[in-house]
């Protein structure tokens, strides 16, 4: 196996990274004002660990999330805000 570096300013040579960065920008960072590096880290941590991998559907996973979730049948549906209400995670409570 041989490493082939990508050319500068050539996003089509690394489509996976471009897709992830684009998703982060369009769904999260374009809607918030980031104050500093610590704030950016906390926003990305909350987005990835509480929304992106837990409840957001992914087309490549047949509309499931990377972290499997149990099917909930009983209870009232309640939304929990993520990132101050930018996104919501829905679940049932008894």
C-alpha positions in Angstrom: 0.0 0.0 0.0 1.3 3.4 -0.9 0.3 6.8 0.5 -0.9 9.3 -2.1 -1.2 12.9 -0.8 -4.0 15.0 -2.0 -3.4 18.2 -4.0 -4.0 21.5 -2.2 -7.5 23.0 -2.8 -8.8 19.8 -4.3 -11.8 18.7 -2.3 -12.9 16.1 -4.9 -9.8 14.0 -4.0 -11.0 13.4 -0.4 -14.9 13.2 -0.6 -15.4 11.5 2.8 -13.7 14.2 4.7 -15.5 16.9 2.6 -18.8 15.2 3.3 -18.3 15.2 7.1 -17.0 18.8 7.2 -20.0 19.9 5.0 -22.5 18.2 7.2 -21.0 19.7 10.4 -21.1 23.2 8.7 -24.6 22.9 7.3 -26.3 21.3 10.2 -24.4 22.9 13.1 -21.7 25.5 12.7 -23.5 27.8 10.2 -26.3 28.4 12.7 -24.1 29.3 15.8 -21.6 32.0 16.7 -18.5 30.3 18.0 -16.7 32.3 20.6 -13.4 30.5 21.0 -11.7 27.1 20.7 -13.2 25.7 24.0 -16.7 26.7 22.8 -16.1 25.0 19.5 -15.0 21.8 21.2 -18.0 21.8 23.5 -20.4 22.5 20.6 -18.9 19.7 18.4 -18.8 17.3 21.4 -22.5 17.9 22.1 -23.5 17.7 18.4 -21.6 14.5 17.7 -22.2 12.6 20.9 -25.8 13.6 21.6 -27.2 14.0 18.1 -25.1 12.9 15.1 -24.2 9.4 16.3 -27.3 8.8 18.5 -30.4 10.0 16.8 -29.7 11.4 13.3 -30.6 9.1 10.5 -27.9 8.1 8.0 -28.7 7.1 4.5 -25.8 4.6 4.3 -27.1 2.8 7.4 -30.6 2.4 5.9 -32.0 5.4 7.9 -30.6 4.2 11.2 -28.1 5.9 13.5 -24.6 4.6 14.2 -25.5 3.9 17.8 -28.5 1.4 17.7 -31.5 2.5 19.7 -34.3 0.3 21.1 -37.8 0.5 19.7 -40.1 2.3 22.1 -43.8 1.5 21.9 -45.5 2.9 25.1 -45.4 6.4 26.5 -45.8 10.0 25.5 -43.3 11.4 22.9 -41.1 14.2 24.3 -38.4 16.2 22.5 -35.1 17.0 24.2 -33.3 20.1 22.8 -29.7 19.8 21.6 -27.5 22.8 21.2 -30.1 25.2 22.6 -32.9 24.0 20.4 -31.1 23.8 17.1 -31.9 20.1 16.9 -34.2 17.8 19.0 -33.9 14.2 20.1 -37.3 12.5 20.5 -38.1 9.7 22.8 -40.9 8.2 24.8 -41.4 8.7 28.6 -43.8 6.7 30.8 
